[in-house]
Amino acid sequence: MNSRLLESLFEKQMFKEISMKFKVNDKVRKPKGYSFDGVIVAIFTTTKGEVRIVAELENNGMLHIFNENQLELR
């Protein structure tokens, strides 16, 4: 991203500090409910500013979008 675009996004508060809990390539698991061991491939915010994590299921390749509180580091 170029610096002017970032400045614009910050000014409009469309871009907020994204999760410090996770980063791309972190290995994660879903501790509750169905089993999901995966690797984070993307982190983004919704238009409402909520953080979402995209994880790829190991040995399958399926992508799933999670809330931050649904995952933990392995």
C-alpha positions in Angstrom: 0.0 0.0 0.0 1.3 3.5 -0.7 1.6 6.0 2.1 -1.1 8.3 0.8 -3.6 5.5 0.7 -2.7 4.5 4.3 -3.0 8.1 5.5 -6.4 8.3 3.9 -7.6 5.1 5.5 -6.3 6.3 8.9 -8.0 9.7 8.5 -11.3 8.0 7.7 -10.8 5.4 10.5 -11.4 2.7 8.0 -8.1 1.1 8.8 -7.5 0.2 12.4 -4.7 -1.6 14.2 -5.3 -5.2 13.2 -4.8 -8.1 15.6 -1.6 -8.3 17.5 -2.7 -11.7 18.8 -2.2 -13.4 15.4 -0.1 -13.0 12.3 -0.1 -14.6 8.8 1.6 -18.1 8.9 0.7 -18.7 12.6 -0.4 -22.2 13.3 -3.8 -22.1 15.1 -6.5 -24.4 16.3 -10.1 -24.0 17.2 -10.4 -25.0 20.9 -14.2 -25.3 21.1 -16.7 -27.2 18.9 -15.5 -28.9 15.7 -11.8 -29.5 15.3 -9.9 -27.1 13.1 -6.1 -27.1 12.9 -4.9 -24.6 10.4 -2.5 -21.9 9.3 -3.5 -18.2 9.1 -3.4 -17.0 5.5 -5.0 -13.5 5.9 -6.2 -11.0 8.6 -8.5 -8.2 7.8 -11.2 -5.9 9.2 -14.8 -5.9 8.2 -16.5 -2.6 7.1 -17.6 -2.3 10.8 -14.0 -2.6 11.9 -14.2 -6.1 13.4 -11.1 -8.3 12.9 -11.5 -11.5 10.9 -8.9 -14.3 10.5 -8.8 -16.5 7.4 -7.3 -19.9 8.2 -6.5 -22.8 5.9 -7.3 -26.2 7.1 -4.2 -28.4 7.2 -4.2 -31.5 4.9 -7.4 -30.2 3.2 -6.8 -26.6 2.0 -10.3 -25.4 2.9 -10.4 -21.8 3.9 -12.5 -20.6 6.9 -13.1 -17.1 8.3 -13.0 -16.8 12.1 -13.5 -14.2 14.8 -10.3 -13.6 16.8 -11.8 -15.2 19.9 -12.5 -18.5 18.0 -8.9 -19.4 17.6 -5.8 -19.9 19.7 -2.1 -20.4 18.8 -0.7 -24.0 18.7 
